[in-house]
Amino acid sequence: MYAISGITGQVGGALARSLLAEGLPVRAVLRDEAKAAEWRTRGCEIALAEMEDAASLTSAFRGATGVFILPPSEFDPEPGFPEARRVIAAVAAALNEAPPGKAVCLSTIGADAPHENLLTQRTLMEQSLGEIGLPVTFLRPGWFMENALWDLASARDEGVLRSFLQPADKPFPMVATQDVGRQAATLLREDWSGIRVVELEGPERISPNDLARVFATELKRPVRVEMVPRESWEQIFRTQGMRNPLPRMRMLDGFNEGWIEFSSHGQSAMKGNTALERVIAQLVRAPA
């Protein structure tokens, strides 16, 4: 039995469907009973658990051959990342109390970055779970291609892609969520000992200019890249409702300055096979 958290999201859903397609038993770990019907129909066992609640997670993990841990994303964390620390403490306690045969944890590129930033939440998770003594794989994907959804409205309505990733011609490691889920399913079926790190990016690196080009093709209109000046970021993020934008700003700095990067600049990273064109086409054609 494979216990899958985050199953209602893109990565967790792709992972679960891959396992089910192989005829493997899946326990869907959900926060909301209202979202259970689809997964019951697919043949999953259901476990209700909050990612900050060690007791419910313990019940969800008990007896599992393998566990997939998808920590919730906090994009506006309080100083010191208390939200992430509560989740980490609960997950670690559950794994200690009901240890599965193995665990795969969704981490991120930048989990080994030298400077504190938004992705430090995953650094803390890796540090904690690495001390439990279980076989754990930390899957570190690149920037999700699906983040281009943030750019869809301005590209469609104005012909402008306002980029925080800079410069416009710099290629960044990106990957489709479907590839992340499928890779997680492969890893979860493997046997290993100790701690391992698996880096994952798409078939080729992608620049803001590439994003604009593909949007232009799909939208059938010119799309140009406009760099968002660094000095305007804080005001923009605060206007969007963020209370503590510095971690997000430092994450963007890390990508732009090159200190958030895969080892060997991705030469040893695994490669997904989903092209940017496919992801953008899906975003453009999705119901509004």
WOSULSUL-V676040 format. One record per helix or strand. SS is the DSSP state (A for helix, B for strand). FROM is the first residue (numbers start at 1). LEN is the number of residues. If there is no record, write none. Layout:
SS:FROM:LEN ; SS:FROM:LEN
This chain:
B:2:4 ; A:10:12 ; B:26:5 ; A:33:3 ; A:37:5 ; B:45:4 ; A:54:8 ; B:66:4 ; A:82:16 ; B:103:4 ; A:120:10 ; B:136:6 ; B:143:2 ; A:145:14 ; B:160:4 ; B:172:1 ; B:174:2 ; A:177:13 ; B:195:7 ; B:206:1 ; A:208:12 ; B:224:4 ; A:230:10 ; A:246:12 ; A:263:4 ; B:270:2 ; A:276:10
